[in-house]
Amino acid sequence: MIEKIDIPVSVSFTFDSGQRKVEPRALVWNGRLYGVKKVGLHHTFREGRTLYHVFSVASKSMFFRIVLNTDNLHWRLEEISDGLPG
């Protein structure tokens, strides 16, 4: 079931300077650590002058859509899914 939410989350990520690529590695949501097993879609968009990076990532049991605000470097969790039909 997909659930839309909008809360701040902690995200660990790496930056590869050779490929100029950011990749989330883990996130903490509801006091629980979720390791990122797969990074799916990544896209960017702008609101005014602010650039946002949107990542769809999967842990062992959950799917997440997380967004990085490049102005303040804060991450937000926008959507979660356990993969089950709603």
N, C-alpha and C positions, 0 to 999 in steps of 0.2 A: 504494500500500500504506500502510495506517495503522499507525503505530508509537507506542506509549505510552512516554513518557519523563517524567522529573521532574528538571529541572535549572534552575538560575538563568540568566536571560538579561537582556541589556540592551535596554530598550525606549525609543524616543523617542515622545512622544505630545503632543497638544495638548489644552487645556481651553478650551472656549467658555463664558464666563461667562454670556452671554445665554441660551444653550440649556441651560446646566448639563450639558454633555456632554464626556466624555473620549473621545478617539479615538486609537488607536495609529497611528503614521506609519511606523515602521521598527523592526526588531529585529536584534540581532547574535546569531547562533548558530554555533558551531563556527568562530569567527573570520571569519565572512562576514556582510556586511550585506544584509538583505532588506528592500526597500521594500514597504510595505503598499499594495497596489493596491485592495483592497476589504475593508471590515469587514462581516462577516456578522452572526451572532447575538451578542448581548451579554446576559448575565444576571448576577444576583448571588445569593449565598447566604451564610449565616452558619454558623460553627462556634464555638459559645460566643458571645463578644462580638466576635469578629473577622468583619468583612465582607470578602468576596472579590468581585472583578469578573472575570468570565470572558468573554474575547473570542475569537471565531473569525475569523481574518483570512487573507487570501490575498495572496501575492506573485505575481510573474510565473509562477513554476514550482512553488510549494509552498503548502500549507495548514498553518496553525498554530493550536493552541489555547493561549492564554496567559492567565495568571491574576495579578491584582494583589491582594496582601495589603494592606489599608488600614491595618493596625496598624504595619507596618514599611516600607511602600511598596516592597516587593521584588516583582519579577516572576519567574514560573516558567513554563517551557515544559512543557506536559503532553502534547501530542500533535502529531505531524507527519504529513503525507501528501504524496506526490508525485502523487496523483490516479490512480495506476495500480492495477488490481485486485491483491490480495495473493494 
